[in-house]
């Protein structure tokens, strides 16, 4: 198996590709609903010499203040009426729904013997479902559309794992996109859900025992309070045996029960079992931190609860990935080699100093490693495009030929099975599940995601670089209808992110066709803080270097205007989650540059991180608000505290989901209230609120369709 640092899971963003607003003639016809005006209760703090006037701090106490819910409902109603009044919005919504509904989308797969388990949203369905392909027949196992939560909210599958014998499926599900999972177990042959129910299992990650009798998993504390700043503190790893009650689960690791291993309350403990290996790995992942804290022990001792865990590496050793094959443990090391090199050691006697280098650092960054029966596979990054290299067990390193310039969004391999599965996508190449067969040396489409019935021949892609102000060349892409004139009149939507070493890579979404067929241009800017060129690119946009992130976006947008692709009135930018920092600071630093700024479920007020439940896991990325060294940089990336009264801000849309566990809804609410009060432009600032959604990972197709239609219609109506 492969051990990642879970940063994709813990830092995942919604990335819905959204947009916003409307012209003056339409604004005058906006429905009679009035946009709520937020109460002002200014609190003034001084932190490390920086004065912080905070007029909307009352919104942070969302469960206590009686004005919170009415404010959010009023904002939601006003925005809903506003979007509904946009010319062409209704027809665009039908087109978006038709494009997404006609497309079947497979998310990931897991082979078990001669069975293939997979997650797919069939054409026309509203949510992902879990299937097994057995004997050439696809059998539906889990259908969230037949389920409802206690409040009537929709149910989403957060994660799943089949047992080694293929008889059981453990899965985590939650209500309303909350990701607050409960693990349940399905008996595959009978489709019966067993009585086992393990709550408090966000990021539970069940890892099955070789005999399929149970699994290790991670669980939150019983006394953890949802929304509290310490909600994620002191998570616990347990062993659950099938048919037993949760209260009898064996505690395998916690910071207090197994002292002397970690002093951090926010290192999440995952016990991991690898097919074909007698070694258990204990990974301690401090939120989104890349560097791993990894230990090993005999699997039988871990099962017995008597493991004497041996240290493999500490975070300061710079190991970011690990993959186990029998007793051989492969490590991806970035310390002193920022583009990565691969080492091998004996997991029975782990000694990092005795590790042997099997792949040296190259010219391009190694992002991840995965073990299959036939080889070790390396995931390579090149400016956003991703590909694979294959290291066979004789030490021969070869390239895997990619079918097109692709983004890689999942890799699945098994040490007992040759080759690997991967989910890849291109700018105008539909997303699919592909399989690499080492016997033929070919990466081929499995057909689990049938090609959509969409003619993509009218569209083209241009990739290149835009110069930043310091001379750095930032990777960009543009996707648009052939024959489009570069006359500055085109609606252009730029997607940017810039955190966690997560890259803007090629990705096709059927909904985008609805925007492009009306003359819109989809663009991206691989700003610093992402992973387009590995760790150095990430660190160039991190903490004290964070201004490079939003200034790269500003410079890319100026380049798009200079080259005639668009002009300020028609220019929209969008970023999700941590991309909200990029959007917010580009907005507050250059409000004159944009026609529209969209922040989806975004961080707007990180300087108030001490009251955010997901702050502690993000300290490795953004810094600690209680640190005199870190706070000035956090303040600099805080858009809320940089809003200026009387500034002429462009149109702005902020979105949030009321069950969001990753970015609290008060970020968007405070930012919206502050901008609505401060702007002197007369242009709207909208807060779009979904009461049946979280960060976006559990949103249904129809929820995504509606949001996309709102935002595309707004961009297309920019004048």
C-alpha positions as CSV (number, residue, x, y, z in Angstrom):
1,X,0.0,0.0,0.0
2,X,1.0,3.6,-0.2
3,X,1.1,5.9,2.8
4,X,0.5,9.6,2.0
5,X,0.6,12.4,4.5
6,X,-3.2,12.7,4.0
7,X,-2.8,16.3,2.8
8,X,-5.2,15.7,-0.1
9,X,-7.8,14.4,2.4
10,X,-7.2,17.0,5.1
11,X,-6.9,20.0,2.8
12,X,-9.2,19.0,0.0
13,X,-11.0,21.9,-1.6
14,X,-14.4,22.0,-3.3
15,X,-13.2,23.4,-6.7
16,X,-16.6,23.7,-8.2
17,X,-15.5,26.2,-10.9
18,X,-17.9,28.9,-9.9
19,X,-18.6,32.6,-10.9
20,X,-21.0,35.7,-10.4
21,X,-23.0,38.9,-11.1
22,X,-25.1,41.2,-13.3
23,X,-25.2,44.4,-15.3
24,X,-26.6,47.7,-14.2
25,X,-29.9,47.3,-16.2
26,X,-30.5,44.1,-14.5
27,X,-29.4,45.3,-11.1
28,X,-32.2,47.9,-11.3
29,X,-34.7,45.1,-11.7
30,X,-33.4,43.0,-8.8
31,X,-36.4,41.7,-6.7
32,X,-37.8,43.9,-3.9
33,X,-36.1,41.8,-1.2
34,X,-33.7,43.9,0.8
35,X,-30.2,42.6,1.6
36,X,-29.9,42.2,5.3
37,X,-27.5,44.7,7.0
38,X,-25.3,43.1,9.6
39,X,-25.2,44.4,13.2
40,X,-22.0,46.2,14.1
41,X,-20.4,45.3,17.5
42,X,-16.8,46.5,17.0
43,X,-14.2,44.7,19.1
44,X,-10.6,46.1,18.8
45,X,-7.6,43.9,19.6
46,X,-4.0,44.6,19.4
47,X,-1.8,41.6,18.6
48,X,2.0,41.8,18.3
49,X,1.6,45.5,17.7
50,X,-1.0,45.2,15.0
51,X,-4.4,46.8,15.7
52,X,-7.4,44.7,14.6
53,X,-10.8,46.5,14.5
54,X,-13.4,43.7,14.2
55,X,-17.0,44.9,13.7
56,X,-18.5,41.5,13.0
57,X,-16.9,39.2,15.6
58,X,-20.3,38.4,16.9
59,X,-20.7,36.1,13.9
60,X,-18.1,33.7,15.2
61,X,-20.4,32.6,18.1
62,X,-22.8,31.2,15.6
63,X,-24.7,28.9,18.0
64,X,-25.2,31.6,20.6
65,X,-26.2,34.8,18.7
66,X,-29.9,34.9,17.8
67,X,-29.2,37.2,14.8
68,X,-26.8,34.7,13.1
69,X,-29.3,32.4,11.4
70,X,-31.7,35.2,10.3
71,X,-28.8,37.1,8.8
72,X,-27.7,34.0,6.8
73,X,-31.2,33.1,5.7
74,X,-31.8,36.7,4.6
75,X,-28.6,36.8,2.6
76,X,-29.4,33.5,1.0
77,X,-32.9,34.6,0.0
78,X,-31.6,37.9,-1.4
79,X,-28.8,36.2,-3.4
80,X,-31.3,33.5,-4.7
81,X,-33.7,36.2,-6.0
82,X,-30.8,38.1,-7.5
83,X,-29.4,35.1,-9.4
84,X,-32.8,34.1,-10.6
85,X,-33.3,37.5,-12.1
86,X,-30.2,37.2,-14.3
87,X,-31.0,37.1,-18.1
88,X,-30.4,33.7,-19.5
89,X,-29.9,32.0,-16.1
90,X,-32.9,29.6,-16.4
91,X,-31.8,28.4,-19.9
92,X,-28.2,28.1,-18.7
93,X,-29.3,26.0,-15.7
94,X,-31.1,23.6,-18.0
95,X,-28.0,23.3,-20.2
96,X,-25.6,22.8,-17.2
97,X,-28.0,20.1,-15.8
98,X,-28.2,18.3,-19.2
99,X,-24.4,18.3,-19.6
100,X,-23.7,17.0,-16.1
101,X,-26.7,14.6,-16.1
102,X,-25.6,13.0,-19.4
103,X,-22.2,12.2,-18.0
104,X,-21.4,9.1,-15.9
105,X,-18.4,9.8,-13.6
106,X,-16.3,7.2,-11.9
107,X,-14.3,8.5,-8.9
108,X,-12.1,5.6,-7.8
109,X,-11.7,1.8,-7.8
110,X,-10.3,-0.9,-5.6
111,X,-9.5,-4.4,-7.0
112,X,-9.9,-7.3,-4.6
113,X,-9.0,-10.7,-6.2
114,X,-11.2,-11.1,-9.3
115,X,-13.6,-8.4,-8.1
116,X,-13.5,-4.7,-8.8
117,X,-15.1,-2.3,-6.4
118,X,-15.7,1.2,-7.7
119,X,-17.5,4.5,-7.0
120,X,-19.5,6.1,-9.8
121,X,-22.2,8.6,-10.3
122,X,-24.3,7.1,-13.2
123,X,-25.7,9.3,-15.9
124,X,-28.7,11.1,-14.5
125,X,-28.0,10.3,-10.9
126,X,-27.7,12.9,-8.2
127,X,-25.0,11.3,-6.1
128,X,-22.1,8.8,-6.2
129,X,-22.9,5.2,-5.6
130,X,-20.7,2.2,-4.7
131,X,-20.6,-0.9,-7.0
132,X,-18.8,-4.2,-7.3
133,X,-18.0,-5.8,-10.7
134,X,-18.1,-9.5,-10.2
135,X,-18.1,-12.1,-13.0
136,X,-18.7,-9.3,-15.6
137,X,-21.8,-8.1,-13.7
138,X,-22.0,-4.7,-12.0
139,X,-23.9,-4.9,-8.7
140,X,-25.1,-1.8,-6.8
141,X,-24.0,-1.9,-3.2
142,X,-24.6,1.5,-1.7
143,X,-27.0,4.1,-3.0
144,X,-27.1,7.3,-1.0
145,X,-30.1,8.6,-2.9
146,X,-32.2,6.0,-1.0
147,X,-31.0,7.4,2.3
148,X,-31.9,10.4,4.4
149,X,-30.3,11.8,7.6
150,X,-32.2,12.4,10.8
151,X,-33.0,15.9,9.8
152,X,-34.0,14.9,6.3
153,X,-30.8,16.1,4.7
154,X,-29.1,14.2,1.9
155,X,-26.5,11.5,2.7
156,X,-23.0,11.3,1.0
157,X,-20.4,8.6,1.0
158,X,-17.2,10.1,2.4
159,X,-14.9,7.0,2.0
160,X,-15.0,3.3,1.7
161,X,-12.8,0.2,1.8
162,X,-13.6,-3.5,0.8
163,X,-12.3,-6.3,3.0
164,X,-9.4,-8.4,1.6
165,X,-11.7,-11.4,0.9
166,X,-14.3,-9.1,-0.8
167,X,-17.1,-10.2,1.5
168,X,-17.5,-6.8,3.3
169,X,-17.4,-3.1,2.5
170,X,-16.7,-0.6,5.3
171,X,-17.9,2.9,4.4
172,X,-18.2,6.3,6.1
173,X,-21.3,8.4,5.4
174,X,-22.5,11.8,6.6
175,X,-25.4,14.2,6.3
176,X,-25.6,17.4,4.4
177,X,-21.9,17.4,3.3
178,X,-20.7,17.7,6.9
179,X,-18.1,14.9,6.6
180,X,-19.0,14.0,10.2
181,X,-18.9,10.3,9.2
182,X,-20.3,7.2,10.8
183,X,-18.6,4.0,9.7
184,X,-20.9,1.1,8.8
185,X,-20.3,-2.3,7.2
186,X,-22.1,-3.9,4.3
187,X,-22.2,-7.7,3.7
188,X,-21.6,-7.8,0.0
189,X,-23.4,-11.1,-0.8
190,X,-26.6,-10.2,0.9
191,X,-26.5,-6.4,0.7
192,X,-27.2,-6.4,4.4
193,X,-25.9,-3.6,6.6
194,X,-24.4,-5.1,9.7
195,X,-25.3,-3.6,13.2
196,X,-21.7,-2.1,13.5
197,X,-21.9,1.7,13.6
198,X,-18.9,3.8,14.6
199,X,-19.6,7.5,14.8
200,X,-17.2,10.4,15.2
201,X,-15.2,8.9,12.3
202,X,-14.4,11.9,10.1
203,X,-11.3,10.8,8.1
204,X,-11.8,7.4,9.7
205,X,-9.8,5.5,7.0
206,X,-10.6,1.9,7.8
207,X,-7.7,-0.4,7.2
208,X,-8.7,-4.1,7.1
209,X,-7.0,-7.0,8.9
210,X,-5.6,-9.7,6.5
211,X,-8.3,-12.2,7.6
212,X,-11.1,-9.6,7.1
213,X,-12.3,-10.0,10.7
214,X,-12.0,-6.3,11.4
215,X,-10.2,-3.1,10.8
216,X,-8.2,-0.3,12.3
217,X,-9.7,3.2,12.1
218,X,-9.4,6.7,13.6
219,X,-12.1,8.3,15.7
220,X,-12.6,11.6,17.5
221,X,-12.8,12.1,21.2
222,X,-16.2,11.4,22.8
223,X,-16.1,14.9,24.4
224,X,-15.1,16.8,21.3
225,X,-17.5,19.7,20.6
226,X,-18.3,20.4,17.0
227,X,-17.1,23.9,16.0
228,X,-14.7,24.2,19.0
229,X,-11.1,25.2,18.3
230,X,-9.9,21.9,19.9
231,X,-12.4,19.7,18.0
232,X,-9.6,17.8,16.2
233,X,-7.3,17.4,19.2
234,X,-6.3,14.0,20.5
235,X,-7.8,11.7,17.9
236,X,-7.6,8.0,18.7
237,X,-6.8,4.9,16.6
238,X,-8.9,1.8,17.4
239,X,-9.2,-1.8,16.3
240,X,-12.8,-2.8,15.5
241,X,-13.8,-6.5,15.2
242,X,-16.9,-7.2,13.1
243,X,-20.0,-7.9,15.1
244,X,-18.7,-6.2,18.3
245,X,-20.0,-3.0,19.9
246,X,-18.1,0.2,19.5
247,X,-17.5,0.4,23.2
248,X,-15.5,-2.8,23.1
249,X,-13.1,-1.6,20.4
250,X,-9.4,-1.9,21.3
251,X,-7.6,1.3,21.7
252,X,-4.4,1.0,19.6
253,X,-2.9,4.5,19.9
254,X,-3.6,7.9,21.4
255,X,-1.2,10.5,22.6
256,X,-2.0,9.9,26.3
257,X,-2.4,6.1,26.1
258,X,0.9,5.5,24.4
259,X,3.1,8.3,25.8
260,X,6.6,9.2,24.6
261,X,5.8,9.1,20.9
262,X,4.3,12.6,20.2
263,X,3.6,15.7,22.2
264,X,1.3,17.2,19.5
265,X,-2.4,17.0,20.2
266,X,-3.1,17.4,16.4
267,X,-1.1,14.5,15.0
268,X,-3.9,12.3,13.5
269,X,-3.0,8.6,14.1
270,X,-3.6,6.1,11.3
271,X,-2.7,2.4,11.6
272,X,-2.2,0.9,8.2
273,X,-2.1,-2.7,6.9
274,X,-0.5,-3.6,3.6
275,X,-1.5,-6.7,1.6
276,X,1.4,-9.2,1.7
277,X,3.2,-7.6,4.6
278,X,3.5,-8.6,8.3
279,X,4.4,-5.0,9.2
280,X,1.9,-2.5,10.5
281,X,2.6,1.2,10.0
282,X,1.5,4.0,12.3
283,X,1.4,7.3,10.6
284,X,1.0,10.5,12.6
285,X,-0.2,13.3,10.4
286,X,-0.4,16.8,11.8
287,X,-3.2,18.2,9.7
288,X,-1.9,19.3,6.3
289,X,1.8,19.1,7.2
290,X,3.7,17.3,4.4
291,X,6.4,15.7,6.5
292,X,5.5,12.4,8.1
293,X,5.9,11.0,11.6
294,X,6.1,7.3,10.8
295,X,6.5,4.2,13.0
296,X,6.5,0.4,12.4
297,X,5.7,-2.7,14.4
298,X,4.9,-6.4,13.7
299,X,1.3,-6.6,12.6
300,X,0.5,-9.3,15.1
301,X,1.6,-7.1,17.9
302,X,-0.5,-4.2,16.7
303,X,-3.6,-6.5,16.5
304,X,-2.9,-7.7,20.1
305,X,-2.5,-4.1,21.3
306,X,1.1,-4.8,22.5
307,X,3.0,-3.1,19.7
308,X,6.4,-1.5,20.6
309,X,6.4,1.0,17.8
310,X,9.8,1.6,16.2
311,X,10.5,5.0,14.8
312,X,11.0,5.2,11.0
313,X,11.1,9.0,10.7
314,X,10.1,12.2,12.4
315,X,8.8,15.3,10.6
316,X,12.1,17.0,10.6
317,X,13.6,14.1,8.6
318,X,11.6,15.4,5.5
319,X,9.8,12.2,4.5
320,X,6.6,13.0,2.6
321,X,5.4,9.6,1.3
322,X,5.9,5.9,2.2
323,X,5.1,2.7,0.4
324,X,5.5,-0.9,1.8
325,X,6.3,-4.1,-0.1
326,X,6.7,-7.0,2.2
327,X,9.5,-5.9,4.6
328,X,10.8,-3.3,2.1
329,X,9.8,0.3,3.0
330,X,10.2,2.9,0.3
331,X,10.3,6.6,1.4
332,X,10.0,9.8,-0.6
333,X,12.5,12.3,1.0
334,X,12.5,16.0,0.3
335,X,15.0,17.2,3.0
336,X,18.1,18.6,1.2
337,X,16.6,17.3,-2.1
338,X,13.5,19.5,-2.5
339,X,12.4,17.8,-5.8
340,X,12.4,14.4,-4.0
341,X,14.4,11.2,-4.0
342,X,13.4,7.7,-3.1
343,X,15.0,5.6,-0.3
344,X,14.6,1.9,0.7
345,X,15.0,0.4,4.2
346,X,14.1,-2.7,6.1
347,X,10.8,-2.1,8.0
348,X,11.6,-4.7,10.6
349,X,14.7,-2.7,11.7
350,X,13.9,0.8,10.4
351,X,17.1,3.0,10.4
352,X,16.8,6.0,8.2
353,X,20.6,6.5,8.2
354,X,21.0,3.0,6.7
355,X,18.5,3.6,3.9
356,X,19.6,3.0,0.4
357,X,18.8,5.5,-2.4
358,X,17.0,3.8,-5.3
359,X,15.9,7.0,-7.2
360,X,18.0,10.1,-7.0
361,X,16.6,13.6,-7.2
362,X,15.9,14.6,-10.8
363,X,14.9,17.7,-12.7
364,X,11.2,17.4,-12.0
365,X,9.5,16.9,-8.7
366,X,8.4,13.4,-7.5
367,X,5.0,14.0,-6.0
368,X,4.1,10.5,-4.7
369,X,5.1,6.8,-4.8
370,X,2.9,3.7,-5.1
371,X,3.8,0.0,-4.8
372,X,2.3,-2.6,-7.1
373,X,3.3,-6.3,-7.5
374,X,5.5,-5.6,-10.5
375,X,7.1,-2.2,-9.7
376,X,7.3,1.0,-7.7
377,X,5.4,3.8,-9.5
378,X,6.4,7.4,-9.2
379,X,4.1,10.3,-9.8
380,X,5.9,13.2,-11.5
381,X,4.8,16.9,-11.7
382,X,5.7,19.3,-14.5
383,X,4.1,22.7,-14.3
384,X,0.7,21.3,-13.7
385,X,0.9,18.3,-16.1
386,X,1.4,15.0,-14.3
387,X,2.7,11.6,-15.4
388,X,4.3,8.4,-14.1
389,X,7.6,6.6,-14.0
390,X,8.1,2.9,-13.3
391,X,10.9,1.5,-11.2
392,X,11.0,-2.3,-11.6
393,X,12.6,-4.6,-9.0
394,X,15.8,-4.8,-11.0
395,X,16.3,-1.0,-10.6
396,X,15.3,-0.1,-14.2
397,X,13.5,3.3,-14.3
398,X,11.2,3.9,-17.4
399,X,8.5,6.4,-18.3
400,X,4.9,5.5,-18.6
401,X,3.4,7.0,-21.8
402,X,0.5,9.3,-21.1
403,X,-2.5,9.5,-23.5
404,X,-2.6,13.3,-23.3
405,X,-1.5,16.2,-21.1
406,X,-3.2,15.1,-17.9
407,X,-3.9,15.8,-14.3
408,X,-3.8,12.8,-12.0
409,X,-6.6,12.7,-9.4
410,X,-6.3,9.2,-7.9
411,X,-3.8,6.3,-8.0
412,X,-4.7,2.9,-6.8
413,X,-2.3,-0.1,-6.6
414,X,-2.0,-3.3,-4.7
415,X,1.3,-5.0,-3.8
416,X,-0.3,-8.3,-4.9
417,X,-1.5,-7.1,-8.3
418,X,0.4,-6.0,-11.3
419,X,0.0,-2.4,-12.6
420,X,-2.2,0.3,-11.3
421,X,-5.5,2.2,-11.8
422,X,-5.6,6.0,-12.1
423,X,-8.2,8.7,-12.6
424,X,-6.9,11.2,-15.1
425,X,-8.3,14.2,-17.0
426,X,-7.2,16.7,-19.6
427,X,-8.3,20.3,-20.4
428,X,-10.6,19.0,-23.2
429,X,-10.2,15.2,-22.4
430,X,-13.0,13.8,-20.3
431,X,-12.1,12.4,-16.9
432,X,-11.8,8.6,-16.8
433,X,-10.5,5.6,-14.9
434,X,-7.4,4.2,-16.7
435,X,-5.4,1.1,-16.0
436,X,-1.7,0.5,-16.7
437,X,-0.8,-3.0,-17.7
438,X,3.0,-3.6,-17.4
439,X,2.8,-6.6,-19.8
440,X,1.8,-4.3,-22.7
441,X,3.3,-1.1,-21.3
442,X,0.0,0.7,-22.2
443,X,-2.2,2.9,-20.1
444,X,-5.8,2.3,-21.3
445,X,-9.2,3.6,-20.5
446,X,-11.3,1.1,-18.5
447,X,-14.6,2.5,-19.7
448,X,-15.9,2.9,-16.1
449,X,-16.5,6.6,-17.1
450,X,-18.1,6.3,-20.5
451,X,-17.1,9.2,-22.9
452,X,-19.8,11.9,-22.7
453,X,-21.8,12.6,-25.8
454,X,-20.3,16.1,-26.1
455,X,-18.6,17.4,-29.2
456,X,-15.3,18.9,-28.0
457,X,-13.9,19.5,-31.4
458,X,-15.0,23.2,-31.4
459,X,-12.6,24.0,-28.5
460,X,-8.9,24.5,-28.1
461,X,-6.3,24.8,-25.4
462,X,-3.4,27.2,-25.1
463,X,-0.8,26.7,-22.3
464,X,2.2,28.8,-21.5
465,X,3.5,31.2,-18.9
466,X,2.8,34.7,-17.7
467,X,5.6,36.9,-16.2
468,X,5.2,37.9,-12.6
469,X,6.6,41.2,-11.4
470,X,9.8,39.6,-10.1
471,X,10.5,37.8,-13.4
472,X,9.1,34.4,-12.3
473,X,7.2,32.7,-15.1
474,X,3.8,31.4,-13.9
475,X,2.1,28.6,-15.8
476,X,-1.2,29.5,-17.3
477,X,-3.8,27.8,-19.5
478,X,-6.8,29.0,-21.6
479,X,-9.6,26.9,-23.0
480,X,-12.0,28.5,-25.4
481,X,-14.0,28.1,-28.6
482,X,-12.0,28.1,-31.8
483,X,-12.1,31.3,-33.8
484,X,-12.5,33.5,-30.7
485,X,-11.2,37.0,-31.2
486,X,-8.7,38.5,-28.9
487,X,-10.4,41.9,-28.8
488,X,-10.7,42.3,-25.0
489,X,-14.5,41.7,-25.1
490,X,-14.5,38.0,-23.9
491,X,-15.8,36.9,-20.5
492,X,-12.8,35.2,-18.9
493,X,-12.8,33.2,-15.7
494,X,-9.4,32.6,-14.0
495,X,-9.1,29.7,-11.5
496,X,-6.3,30.0,-9.0
497,X,-5.4,28.3,-5.7
498,X,-1.9,28.5,-4.3
499,X,-1.6,26.4,-1.1
500,X,-0.6,23.1,0.3
501,X,1.6,22.3,-2.7
502,X,-1.6,21.5,-4.6
503,X,-1.4,22.2,-8.3
504,X,-3.8,23.5,-10.9
505,X,-3.6,20.6,-13.2
506,X,-5.6,19.7,-16.4
507,X,-9.2,18.9,-15.6
508,X,-12.3,18.6,-17.8
509,X,-15.7,19.4,-16.5
510,X,-18.8,18.9,-18.7
511,X,-20.5,21.9,-17.1
512,X,-17.8,24.2,-18.5
513,X,-19.0,23.6,-22.0
514,X,-22.2,25.6,-21.2
515,X,-19.9,28.6,-20.4
516,X,-17.5,28.2,-23.3
517,X,-20.2,27.7,-26.0
518,X,-21.5,31.2,-25.1
519,X,-18.0,32.7,-25.7
520,X,-16.6,32.3,-22.2
521,X,-12.9,31.5,-21.7
522,X,-11.8,29.1,-18.9
523,X,-8.4,30.0,-17.7
524,X,-6.0,29.0,-14.9
525,X,-3.0,30.5,-13.1
526,X,-0.6,28.1,-11.4
527,X,0.4,30.7,-8.8
528,X,3.2,30.1,-6.2
529,X,2.1,28.3,-3.1
530,X,0.9,25.4,-5.3
531,X,2.9,22.4,-6.4
532,X,3.4,23.1,-10.1
533,X,7.2,22.9,-9.7
534,X,7.4,21.0,-6.4
535,X,8.5,22.1,-3.0
536,X,10.4,25.2,-4.1
537,X,7.3,26.6,-5.8
538,X,5.2,25.8,-2.8
539,X,7.6,27.4,-0.3
540,X,7.8,30.5,-2.6
541,X,4.1,31.1,-1.7
542,X,4.0,30.0,1.9
543,X,3.8,32.0,5.2
544,X,6.0,35.1,4.7
545,X,6.1,34.5,1.0
546,X,2.3,34.3,0.7
547,X,2.0,37.7,-1.0
548,X,3.6,36.0,-4.1
549,X,0.4,33.9,-4.4
550,X,-2.1,36.7,-4.9
551,X,0.4,38.9,-6.7
552,X,1.0,36.1,-9.2
553,X,-2.7,36.1,-9.8
554,X,-2.8,39.8,-10.3
555,X,0.1,39.7,-12.7
556,X,-1.4,36.8,-14.7
557,X,-4.7,38.7,-15.0
558,X,-2.8,41.8,-16.3
559,X,-1.1,39.6,-18.8
560,X,-4.5,38.2,-20.0
561,X,-5.7,41.8,-20.5
562,X,-2.5,42.9,-22.2
563,X,-2.7,39.9,-24.7
564,X,-6.3,40.9,-25.6
565,X,-8.1,37.9,-24.1
566,X,-10.3,40.1,-21.9
567,X,-10.6,43.4,-20.2
568,X,-11.3,44.5,-16.6
569,X,-15.1,44.7,-16.9
570,X,-15.2,41.1,-18.3
571,X,-12.6,39.6,-16.0
572,X,-13.6,37.2,-13.3
573,X,-11.5,35.2,-10.9
574,X,-12.4,32.3,-8.7
575,X,-10.7,30.3,-5.9
576,X,-12.0,27.8,-3.4
577,X,-11.1,27.0,0.2
578,X,-7.5,28.2,0.8
579,X,-7.9,29.8,-2.6
580,X,-10.1,32.3,-0.7
581,X,-6.9,33.9,0.6
582,X,-5.7,34.3,-3.0
583,X,-9.1,35.8,-4.1
584,X,-9.5,38.0,-1.0
585,X,-6.1,39.6,-1.1
586,X,-6.1,40.1,-4.8
587,X,-9.5,41.9,-4.3
588,X,-8.3,44.1,-1.5
589,X,-4.9,44.9,-3.1
590,X,-6.2,45.6,-6.7
591,X,-10.0,46.2,-6.6
592,X,-9.7,48.1,-9.9
593,X,-8.4,45.1,-11.9
594,X,-11.4,42.8,-11.7
595,X,-15.0,42.8,-12.9
596,X,-15.9,40.0,-10.5
597,X,-14.2,38.2,-7.6
598,X,-15.5,34.8,-6.4
599,X,-14.5,33.1,-3.2
600,X,-16.0,29.7,-2.8
601,X,-16.1,28.4,0.8
602,X,-12.9,30.4,1.3
603,X,-10.6,31.5,4.1
604,X,-11.2,35.2,4.5
605,X,-10.2,35.9,8.1
606,X,-7.3,33.5,9.1
607,X,-6.1,36.0,11.7
608,X,-9.0,34.8,13.8
609,X,-7.8,31.2,13.5
610,X,-7.9,30.5,17.2
611,X,-11.7,30.1,17.1
612,X,-11.8,28.1,13.9
613,X,-12.1,24.3,14.4
614,X,-9.9,23.5,11.4
615,X,-7.2,26.1,12.4
616,X,-4.8,23.7,14.2
617,X,-4.5,21.3,11.3
618,X,-3.6,24.2,9.1
619,X,-0.9,25.7,11.3
620,X,1.8,23.9,9.3
621,X,0.6,25.8,6.1
622,X,-0.3,29.2,7.4
623,X,1.4,29.6,10.7
624,X,0.2,30.0,14.3
625,X,-1.8,33.1,15.2
626,X,-0.4,33.0,18.7
627,X,3.2,33.2,17.4
628,X,4.9,36.6,17.2
629,X,7.0,35.2,14.3
630,X,4.0,33.9,12.3
631,X,1.3,36.4,13.0
632,X,2.5,39.3,10.8
633,X,2.4,36.9,7.8
634,X,-1.1,35.6,8.8
635,X,-2.3,39.2,9.1
636,X,-0.9,40.0,5.7
637,X,-2.9,37.2,4.1
638,X,-6.2,38.2,5.9
639,X,-8.5,39.8,3.4
640,X,-11.2,40.8,6.0
641,X,-8.7,43.0,7.9
642,X,-7.6,44.6,4.7
643,X,-11.0,45.9,3.5
644,X,-11.0,49.7,3.3
645,X,-14.0,51.9,3.8
646,X,-14.9,53.9,0.7
647,X,-12.9,51.7,-1.7
648,X,-14.6,51.0,-5.0
649,X,-14.8,47.2,-5.0
650,X,-15.9,45.2,-8.0
651,X,-18.7,42.7,-7.9
652,X,-18.1,40.0,-5.3
653,X,-19.6,36.6,-4.6
654,X,-18.8,34.6,-1.5
655,X,-20.2,31.1,-1.0
656,X,-20.5,28.9,2.0
657,X,-22.2,25.8,3.3
658,X,-23.6,25.8,6.7
659,X,-22.2,22.4,7.7
660,X,-18.7,23.2,6.4
661,X,-16.1,21.4,8.7
662,X,-13.1,22.9,6.9
663,X,-13.8,26.6,6.6
664,X,-16.3,27.9,9.1
665,X,-19.2,29.8,7.5
666,X,-18.4,32.9,9.5
667,X,-15.4,33.5,7.2
668,X,-17.7,34.3,4.3
669,X,-20.3,36.0,6.4
670,X,-17.9,38.4,8.0
671,X,-16.2,39.2,4.7
672,X,-19.6,39.8,3.0
673,X,-20.8,42.1,5.8
674,X,-17.6,44.1,5.8
675,X,-17.5,44.5,2.0
676,X,-21.2,45.4,1.8
677,X,-20.7,48.2,4.4
678,X,-17.3,49.4,3.0
679,X,-17.7,49.5,-0.8
680,X,-18.4,52.8,-2.6
681,X,-18.8,51.4,-6.1
682,X,-22.5,50.6,-5.9
683,X,-21.7,47.1,-7.2
684,X,-23.2,44.1,-5.4
685,X,-21.6,41.9,-2.8
686,X,-23.4,38.6,-2.6
687,X,-23.3,35.9,0.0
688,X,-24.6,32.6,-1.4
689,X,-25.5,30.2,1.4
690,X,-26.4,26.5,1.1
691,X,-28.0,25.1,4.2
692,X,-27.7,21.5,3.0
693,X,-24.0,21.6,2.2
694,X,-20.6,21.7,3.7
695,X,-17.2,22.3,1.9
696,X,-18.5,20.8,-1.3
697,X,-17.1,17.3,-1.1
698,X,-20.5,15.8,-0.2
699,X,-22.6,18.1,-2.5
700,X,-25.0,16.4,-4.9
701,X,-24.9,16.9,-8.6
702,X,-28.0,19.1,-8.5
703,X,-26.4,21.3,-5.9
704,X,-23.3,21.7,-8.1
705,X,-25.4,22.3,-11.1
706,X,-27.4,25.1,-9.4
707,X,-24.3,26.8,-8.1
708,X,-22.5,26.6,-11.5
709,X,-25.5,28.0,-13.3
710,X,-25.7,30.9,-10.9
711,X,-22.1,31.8,-11.3
712,X,-21.7,31.2,-15.0
713,X,-24.8,33.3,-15.6
714,X,-23.3,36.1,-13.5
715,X,-20.0,36.1,-15.4
716,X,-21.7,36.0,-18.8
717,X,-23.8,39.1,-17.7
718,X,-20.7,41.2,-16.9
719,X,-20.6,44.4,-18.9
